[in-house]
Amino acid sequence: MTIEAVPSRPGSEPWEPEDPLFWERAGRHIARRNLLLSTAAEHLAFSVWGMWSVLVLFLSPGTGLPLTAGGRFLLVGAPLLAGGLLRLPYARATARLGARDRTVLATALLLVPASAAVYAVQRPGTPLWALVLVAATAGVGGADCPSARGPAAAHPRRLRGRARAFAVRGAFSGLAGVQLAGLLVLVCAGTAHPAAVAAVYLPLAALVAVVAALRMDDLPPVRAVPGARRVGTARAWWPALLRAATLGTFLGCGAACGLVLQSRFGTGAVAAAAWAVAGPLLGTAARPAAARYARARGAARATVLGLLALAAASAVLLIASAKGWFTLFAVAFTALVAVGGAADGAARPLLVALAARQAEETVLGGGDAARAFSRARRLARTADGAGTAAGALGGAAVVLLLMAGYGTAAPGSSGMAVCWALLGFYAACVGVTWAVWLRHEHLGAAPAGELPGTSRA
């Protein structure tokens, strides 16, 4: 539900980011401040979204909570499922809010899942259904990502892609951030204090919400245009499928990594948390390089390489799981998370290629070129939100798949069926990428980002 907006500051001079003098005099500093604050809020949102992937490492049977291995997987998957389901309704509900109001609201809402988690994990005997409901409230962290569209639109057109890429990378690093926080708590205090992981986000969320209320400018929202959702619906399914594979792998495997190691090999909480940090860190770090490669060599080709790398990691995982080789299994699982993050950076621009094709068809049919490409940009941005939702739902599906292989079977189960399922899914996605993009030579080979103003992340 987005179009381009020209933001302005209420009670001040008109906002003219394309004016070099205005931008150097005042605009650059104001836009950067808003972008930094909104990115900090997104980082916290992603961290709270992934909070239960860390909490479950603390919740052994000795804590007094009635948790089976399968129940702990449910606690990891519930926030991903809730975030995916809430993504589009949340975007519609907050569509009329400005950047400041939306950031303050989204950050203040994080206090609910963090407070509920602190309360729930300290009460022995809390039933599983109640814990799952509490975990699902963390989905509000994923429902608002990314929320920096307004601050990014405050930049000149030539810088908007870079601004949004910065915000996306800041948000994605939140998963590694919460994993690192959990590791520090485990090292310093052991497994007896799971509430500390959630409690750390209470003052942080309150602080960012207050600072955003005081220091952000309420830039006008990026509003919907009648028909934009209809435009984006028909051609958004294939890119959404690929986002479910790439972003879904990053989120699902990244959230469940430590739990899988515990279930398969009986790994200790500290070692499991240490391995769980590595994948999200590497995936977030590799994302910009993957996006640059996609822009230089073509998003479809880069996506195929990413999917083939995911398939290769799944094959190694299959061998390591069958043989019971811990180190190779952990390395392959970490690679799966890292490559998932990088491949998602390559897959996001694929919708731009489809949008460009639609614009070309309109122009060839006698339509106005400027209007056609403006409509194509709206299509790409509209469907990006659907792709994020698909990625979250894909992550929830991956966690459920891992639960079937490692959470409900006997301890030490190899989970080979999971590896085969992932391998088959990535192979099917390679076929989709070839059929929809690569066999159309200009779509497969053209660099990504042909439509001005689209995100580079």
VOKE-976660 format. One record per residue (C-alpha): residue in three letters; x, y, z. Coordinates in steps of 0.1 Angstrom, whole numbers, padded with zeros to 4 digits, always signed. Layout:
ALAXYZ
...
// end
This chain:
MET+0000+0000+0000
THR+0026+0026-0010
ILE+0033+0054-0034
GLU+0059+0080-0034
ALA+0053+0109-0011
VAL+0069+0143-0008
PRO+0073+0148+0030
SER+0071+0181+0047
ARG+0078+0193+0082
PRO+0047+0208+0099
GLY+0052+0244+0109
SER+0084+0248+0089
GLU+0096+0255+0054
PRO+0085+0231+0026
TRP+0105+0199+0024
GLU+0125+0199-0008
PRO+0151+0171-0007
GLU+0158+0175-0045
ASP+0170+0211-0039
PRO+0208+0208-0033
LEU+0210+0240-0013
PHE+0181+0229+0010
TRP+0195+0194+0014
GLU+0230+0206+0024
ARG+0217+0234+0047
ALA+0191+0214+0067
GLY+0176+0185+0050
ARG+0205+0160+0052
HIS+0208+0163+0090
ILE+0170+0160+0096
ALA+0166+0131+0073
ARG+0196+0112+0088
ARG+0183+0118+0124
ASN+0148+0103+0114
LEU+0164+0074+0096
LEU+0187+0065+0125
LEU+0159+0066+0150
SER+0135+0045+0128
THR+0163+0020+0121
ALA+0171+0017+0159
ALA+0134+0010+0164
GLU+0134-0017+0137
HIS+0164-0033+0152
LEU+0146-0036+0185
ALA+0115-0049+0167
PHE+0135-0077+0150
SER+0152-0085+0183
VAL+0119-0089+0202
TRP+0105-0109+0172
GLY+0133-0134+0176
MET+0135-0133+0214
TRP+0119-0167+0219
SER+0145-0184+0198
VAL+0169-0175+0227
LEU+0145-0181+0256
VAL+0138-0217+0246
LEU+0175-0225+0252
PHE+0170-0217+0289
LEU+0137-0236+0293
SER+0148-0271+0301
PRO+0125-0294+0320
GLY+0142-0284+0353
THR+0126-0249+0351
GLY+0093-0262+0361
LEU+0076-0254+0328
PRO+0058-0283+0311
LEU+0078-0282+0279
THR+0085-0310+0255
ALA+0110-0307+0227
GLY+0081-0301+0203
GLY+0066-0275+0225
ARG+0099-0255+0224
PHE+0098-0255+0186
LEU+0062-0242+0188
LEU+0074-0213+0209
VAL+0100-0204+0183
GLY+0075-0207+0154
ALA+0046-0188+0170
PRO+0062-0153+0167
LEU+0071-0159+0130
LEU+0036-0171+0122
ALA+0020-0142+0140
GLY+0043-0116+0124
GLY+0036-0130+0089
LEU-0002-0129+0095
LEU-0001-0094+0110
ARG+0022-0078+0085
LEU-0004-0067+0059
PRO-0033-0058+0083
TYR-0008-0039+0105
ALA+0004-0019+0074
ARG-0032-0010+0065
ALA-0040+0000+0101
THR-0010+0023+0104
ALA-0011+0036+0068
ARG-0023+0071+0079
LEU+0003+0076+0106
GLY+0034+0097+0100
ALA+0069+0084+0106
ARG+0072+0096+0142
ASP+0038+0084+0153
ARG+0043+0050+0136
THR+0078+0046+0151
VAL+0066+0055+0186
LEU+0036+0032+0184
ALA+0055+0003+0170
THR+0083+0006+0196
ALA+0059+0011+0225
LEU+0040-0021+0215
LEU+0073-0040+0220
LEU+0068-0035+0257
VAL+0039-0059+0256
PRO+0057-0091+0244
ALA+0088-0083+0265
SER+0068-0078+0297
ALA+0047-0109+0290
ALA+0078-0130+0284
VAL+0094-0118+0317
TYR+0063-0127+0336
ALA+0056-0161+0319
VAL+0091-0176+0321
GLN+0093-0169+0358
ARG+0061-0188+0367
PRO+0066-0225+0370
GLY+0036-0245+0358
THR+0026-0220+0331
PRO+0008-0242+0305
LEU+0021-0246+0270
TRP-0009-0229+0254
ALA-0003-0198+0275
LEU+0034-0198+0266
VAL+0025-0201+0229
LEU+0001-0171+0232
VAL+0027-0151+0250
ALA+0053-0160+0223
ALA+0028-0150+0196
THR+0026-0115+0209
ALA+0062-0110+0198
GLY+0049-0111+0163
VAL+0042-0074+0166
GLY+0080-0070+0161
GLY+0078-0086+0126
ALA+0045-0069+0117
ASP+0061-0035+0114
CYS+0092-0044+0094
PRO+0103-0024+0075
SER+0088+0009+0089
ALA+0115+0032+0076
ARG+0097+0039+0043
GLY+0087+0074+0054
PRO+0123+0084+0066
ALA+0137+0069+0034
ALA+0113+0089+0013
ALA+0126+0121+0029
HIS+0159+0116+0011
PRO+0166+0127-0025
ARG+0156+0101-0050
ARG+0192+0092-0057
LEU+0197+0083-0021
ARG+0164+0066-0012
GLY+0175+0031-0022
ARG+0206+0035+0000
ALA+0186+0048+0029
ARG+0162+0019+0028
ALA+0190-0006+0024
PHE+0206+0008+0056
ALA+0172+0004+0074
VAL+0168-0031+0062
ARG+0203-0042+0073
GLY+0197-0025+0107
ALA+0165-0045+0111
PHE+0180-0078+0100
SER+0209-0074+0125
GLY+0183-0075+0153
LEU+0181-0113+0151
ALA+0218-0116+0156
GLY+0215-0090+0184
VAL+0191-0109+0205
GLN+0211-0141+0200
LEU+0242-0123+0212
ALA+0223-0109+0242
GLY+0212-0144+0251
LEU+0247-0158+0248
LEU+0260-0131+0271
VAL+0233-0139+0297
LEU+0241-0176+0295
VAL+0279-0170+0299
CYS+0275-0145+0328
ALA+0245-0159+0347
GLY+0238-0194+0334
THR+0204-0209+0325
ALA+0187-0198+0357
HIS+0177-0163+0345
PRO+0158-0165+0312
ALA+0138-0134+0321
ALA+0169-0113+0318
VAL+0170-0117+0280
ALA+0135-0102+0277
ALA+0139-0077+0305
VAL+0168-0060+0287
TYR+0144-0048+0260
LEU+0120-0031+0284
PRO+0143+0000+0290
LEU+0156-0001+0255
ALA+0121+0000+0239
ALA+0110+0027+0264
LEU+0141+0048+0257
VAL+0138+0046+0219
ALA+0100+0054+0220
VAL+0106+0085+0241
VAL+0135+0097+0220
ALA+0116+0091+0188
ALA+0086+0111+0202
LEU+0109+0140+0211
ARG+0133+0140+0182
MET+0117+0126+0151
ASP+0097+0147+0127
ASP+0062+0134+0118
LEU+0068+0131+0081
PRO+0036+0124+0062
PRO+0028+0088+0056
VAL+0035+0071+0023
ARG-0001+0066+0012
ALA-0018+0041-0009
VAL-0031+0048-0043
PRO-0065+0033-0054
GLY-0058+0001-0074
ALA-0022-0003-0062
ARG-0030-0035-0043
ARG-0049-0049-0074
VAL-0019-0040-0095
GLY+0005-0059-0072
THR-0016-0090-0067
ALA-0014-0108-0100
ARG+0024-0109-0104
ALA+0035-0109-0067
TRP+0031-0147-0061
TRP+0063-0159-0077
PRO+0086-0134-0059
ALA+0067-0141-0027
LEU+0075-0178-0031
LEU+0112-0171-0035
ARG+0111-0147-0005
ALA+0095-0176+0015
ALA+0124-0198+0005
THR+0152-0173+0011
LEU+0140-0150+0039
GLY+0121-0180+0054
THR+0153-0200+0056
PHE+0171-0171+0072
LEU+0144-0165+0098
GLY+0133-0201+0105
CYS+0167-0218+0106
GLY+0182-0187+0123
ALA+0156-0189+0150
ALA+0157-0227+0155
CYS+0195-0233+0151
GLY+0203-0236+0188
LEU+0172-0257+0195
VAL+0180-0281+0166
LEU+0215-0286+0180
GLN+0202-0293+0214
SER+0176-0317+0201
ARG+0199-0336+0177
PHE+0231-0337+0196
GLY+0222-0327+0232
THR+0244-0296+0229
GLY+0247-0274+0259
ALA+0229-0240+0261
VAL+0261-0219+0258
ALA+0275-0238+0228
ALA+0240-0239+0211
ALA+0237-0201+0215
ALA+0272-0195+0202
TRP+0264-0214+0170
ALA+0230-0196+0167
VAL+0247-0162+0167
ALA+0270-0170+0138
GLY+0244-0176+0111
PRO+0224-0143+0115
LEU+0256-0123+0118
LEU+0270-0138+0086
GLY+0237-0136+0067
THR+0233-0099+0076
ALA+0269-0091+0067
ALA+0266-0109+0033
ARG+0234-0093+0023
PRO+0248-0061+0009
ALA+0274-0080-0012
ALA+0246-0102-0026
ALA+0225-0072-0035
ARG+0255-0055-0052
TYR+0261-0087-0072
ALA+0225-0089-0082
ARG+0226-0053-0094
ALA+0257-0060-0114
ARG+0249-0095-0129
GLY+0212-0098-0127
ALA+0189-0106-0098
ALA+0176-0138-0113
ARG+0211-0152-0118
ALA+0221-0142-0083
THR+0190-0158-0069
VAL+0197-0190-0087
LEU+0232-0191-0073
GLY+0218-0184-0038
LEU+0193-0212-0042
LEU+0219-0236-0054
ALA+0241-0227-0024
LEU+0211-0234-0001
ALA+0206-0268-0018
ALA+0243-0276-0014
ALA+0241-0267+0023
SER+0211-0289+0026
ALA+0229-0318+0010
VAL+0259-0314+0034
LEU+0234-0312+0062
LEU+0218-0345+0050
ILE+0252-0362+0051
ALA+0262-0348+0085
SER+0228-0356+0100
ALA+0229-0392+0088
LYS+0264-0397+0101
GLY+0259-0378+0133
TRP+0289-0355+0127
PHE+0283-0325+0150
THR+0308-0300+0136
LEU+0299-0306+0100
PHE+0262-0304+0109
ALA+0266-0271+0128
VAL+0287-0256+0100
ALA+0262-0266+0073
PHE+0232-0253+0094
THR+0251-0220+0099
ALA+0257-0218+0062
LEU+0220-0224+0055
VAL+0211-0194+0076
ALA+0239-0172+0062
VAL+0231-0180+0026
GLY+0194-0175+0032
GLY+0201-0140+0043
ALA+0223-0133+0013
ALA+0200-0149-0012
ASP+0171-0128+0001
GLY+0191-0097-0007
ALA+0194-0110-0043
ALA+0157-0121-0046
ARG+0141-0089-0034
PRO+0147-0070-0067
LEU+0131-0098-0088
LEU+0097-0081-0085
VAL+0113-0050-0100
ALA+0120-0071-0132
LEU+0084-0082-0133
ALA+0071-0047-0127
ALA+0094-0034-0155
ARG+0081-0061-0178
GLN+0045-0049-0171
ALA+0055-0013-0178
GLU+0071-0023-0211
GLU+0040-0042-0221
THR+0019-0011-0213
VAL+0042+0011-0234
LEU+0043-0013-0263
GLY+0005-0013-0262
GLY+0004+0024-0267
GLY+0003+0035-0230
ASP+0020+0065-0215
ALA+0056+0056-0205
ALA+0058+0079-0175
ARG+0026+0067-0160
ALA+0034+0030-0167
PHE+0068+0031-0149
SER+0053+0051-0120
ARG+0026+0024-0117
ALA+0053-0003-0119
ARG+0072+0013-0090
ARG+0040+0012-0070
LEU+0036-0024-0079
ALA+0071-0032-0067
ARG+0068-0014-0034
THR+0033-0027-0027
ALA+0043-0063-0032
ASP+0075-0059-0011
GLY+0053-0059+0020
ALA+0036-0091+0008
GLY+0071-0106+0002
THR+0081-0098+0038
ALA+0049-0115+0051
ALA+0056-0145+0029
GLY+0092-0147+0043
ALA+0079-0147+0078
LEU+0053-0174+0070
GLY+0080-0194+0052
GLY+0101-0191+0084
ALA+0073-0205+0105
ALA+0069-0233+0080
VAL+0106-0241+0083
VAL+0104-0242+0121
LEU+0074-0266+0119
LEU+0094-0288+0095
LEU+0123-0288+0118
MET+0100-0297+0147
ALA+0087-0326+0127
GLY+0122-0339+0122
TYR+0139-0330+0155
GLY+0112-0320+0180
THR+0086-0348+0179
ALA+0109-0378+0171
ALA+0131-0396+0195
PRO+0161-0377+0209
GLY+0190-0379+0185
SER+0168-0384+0154
SER+0187-0377+0123
GLY+0159-0357+0107
MET+0169-0368+0072
ALA+0134-0362+0059
VAL+0138-0325+0068
CYS+0170-0322+0047
TRP+0153-0339+0017
ALA+0123-0316+0020
LEU+0145-0285+0020
LEU+0166-0298-0009
GLY+0135-0304-0029
PHE+0120-0270-0021
TYR+0151-0252-0032
ALA+0153-0272-0064
ALA+0117-0263-0072
CYS+0125-0226-0066
VAL+0154-0228-0090
GLY+0129-0241-0116
VAL+0105-0212-0108
THR+0133-0187-0112
TRP+0142-0201-0146
ALA+0107-0203-0159
VAL+0096-0168-0147
TRP+0128-0148-0152
LEU+0158-0165-0168
ARG+0140-0179-0199
HIS+0131-0143-0206
GLU+0167-0133-0214
HIS+0163-0095-0207
LEU+0148-0103-0172
GLY+0174-0128-0163
ALA+0204-0109-0174
ALA+0194-0073-0167
PRO+0208-0057-0136
ALA+0184-0053-0107
GLY+0169-0019-0098
GLU+0158-0006-0132
LEU+0130+0013-0116
PRO+0142+0045-0099
GLY+0134+0048-0062
THR+0132+0010-0055
SER+0151-0004-0025
ARG+0186-0018-0030
ALA+0186-0039+0002
// end
